[in-house]
Amino acid sequence: MQDSISFGLLCFTSFFTLINPLGTMPIFMTMTADLNDSQRKATAKKASITGFITIVIFALSGQLLFKFFGISVNSFRIVGGVIFFIMGMDMLQARLSQVKIKDSEVKTYIGDISITPLAIPMICGPGAITNAIVLMEDASTFQHKIILFGAITLVLLITYLTLYSSSRIIKILGQTGNNVMMRLMGLIMMVIAVEFFFSGLKPIILNMMK
């Protein structure tokens, strides 16, 4: 029971900090500024559903990718740890998003911004994909797999609600509150990164010593 709770907390906190709905809010607001409430709701819904489907697909097919390319899970953990640490460092400095969108490019996204760049790579970026594959490998029991997919569903639901309510949330938090939340999530992400890195490095070193 205790193990399941710990695994569930790991799944939720890691996906929440990686997907980072609060950091996505300002970009979402900017890109949907010319849309009405119903259009903005539809965009948030489609982006969240697309992100959810993409993460689940990678979680289920991750092992096939490992076998096809001859990649070990431990190596993936090390790389994932590095990616998470870099993302956490940027979040700790209150950088709102990893995605840089030029003004000249916004018009090309308007046709279907819910898919790109909102769903991919802002919601479902390399960090979230890596996290899904690694945690799926760690989910050794059926109960853990249910917990993993439940955590993914919960985080994407929160993401949808956050994007849909973005205008009100930003007004409540203000720029200072948004930056504080960003830094807290960045700190959590860096701690998770260290855990991932050494959990992958330790078996490799032990194997080399043998």
N, C-alpha and C positions, 0 to 999 in steps of 0.2 A: 504493500500500500504506500509506504513511505517512498519507495523507489519510483512508483508511478507518479506521485505528486511532484517529486524532484524533476523527473523527465518532462512532465507537463509544463512546469514552470520554465524549464530550459527552452522548450519548444516555443512557448508563448513569448518570452522576453527576447529571444534571439530573432524571431520573425518580426516582432513589433519594432525592434530597434533597426533592423535591416530595411524593412519596408518603409518605416519612418513616415507615417501619414501626416504628422505635424509639419515635417520638413517639406512635404509635397504640396501642402495647402497653398502657399503663396504662388507657386508656379501654376497650380490648377486655377487659382483665381485670376491670374494674368491671362491665361490661355482661354478662359471661358468668360472673359469680361463682357463680350458682346452677345452672350447667350442669355435667354430668359431662364427662369427658375426650372421649368419643365425640361428644357434642353440641357441645362446643367446637371439636373438629376439623372437624365438618361446617359449623359457622358460619364458621370461618376459610376453609375451602375455597370455600364459596359466595360469600363476600364477595370473595375474590381473583379468582375466575372472572368474577364480575359486573363488577368493576373493570377487568379485562383486556378484556372484550368492549366495555365502554363507551369505553375509551381508543382501541381499534382502530377502532370505528365513527366516532369524531370525527376520527381521523387520516385515514381514507379519505374521509370526506364533507366535510372542512374546505374544500376548494377549491370545492365546490358552494355551501357557505354563503357563501363570499367573493363568488362571482358573484351569488348571489341578493340579498344585502344591499348589494352594491357596496362591499365592504370590501377595502382593500389589505393585502397581507401585511406591509408595512413598518409600517403603523399598528397592526396586531395585535402586531407585535414590540415596539413602544413600550409599548403597554398591558400586554403580557405581562411586560416588563421591570419595570414599576411594581409589578405584582402580585407577581412573584417577590421584589422588593426588600423589600416590606412583609412577606411571609411569612418571608423570611430574617431580617429584623429581629426578628420575634417569636421565631423559633427561636434567634437569638443571645442572647435574653433567657431562653431555656429555658422558654418557654411550651409545654406539651406538646401542645396541639391547637388548631386554629382552630375546632373545633366545640364549642359550649357546650350541654351537655345538663342540663336541670333534673331534679331528683329526681322531680318529678311527671310528667315525660315519659318516664322510662325504661320504665314498664310498657307504654306504647303502642308502644314499639319492640320489645319482647320477642317479639311475634308473628313478626316477620321482620327482626330487627336486622342480619342479614347483608346485606340490600339497602340499607336506610336505618336508621341513618346510617353503617354501617361501609363499605360499598362506595361509596356516594355520600352525602355528599361527602368522607368522611374519606380513603379510598384514592384515589378518582377525583374530585378537587376541581377548581376552576377553573384552578389552576396546572398540573396534569397534563394537562388538556384543551388548554389553550393551548400547552403544550410539544409535545404530539403534533401539533397542526395546523402549528405553525411548523417543527418538525423534518421533517415530511413534505414541506413545501414545499422545504426545504433538501436533501432526499434526491433529488438530480438523477439518480442512476443506479439501476439495479435492485439493484446490490450494496448501495448505501446504504439502500435501502428494506428489504432483508433484514436489514441490521445494525440498523436502527431497530426492526423488529418483534421481532428477537432480543433486543434490550436491554429492550424492554417485557416480553417473556415472562420474562426472567431476573429483572428487578426484582419482578414480581408473584409469581414462584416464591419469591424471598427473603422477600417480604412474607408469603406463606402460612406458610412455615417459621418466620418470626419470631413471628407470631401464635400458631401452634400450640405453640411452645416458650416463649411469653411468660412464664409463671410462673417457669421456670428461668432465663431470661435476666435478668429483673428482679432476681432474687436474686443472680446473679453480678455484674451491673453495680452494683447499689445505686443510690440516688437520685443520688449525686454522679456516678457513671459515666454514668448516663443523661443528666444535665444537660450533661456535658462533650461527649458525642456529639452532643447537640442543638445546642450552640453551634458545633461544628465544621461540621456540615451547614448551619447557618444562614449561616456565613461563606462557604462554597462557593456557596450559593444567591445571596447578594448579589453575588458576582463574576459569576456567570452572568447575573444580572439586568442588570448594567452592560453586558455584552457584547450582550445582546439589545436593550437600549434604544438603544445607539449604532449598532448594525447596522441598525436600523430608521430612526433619525433621519438618518443620513448620506445615504442616497439621496433622502430627501424634501428636505433642504436643497440638495443638488446640483440636483435638479429645479427647485426654486424659483429658484435662481441662473440657470438657463438661460432 
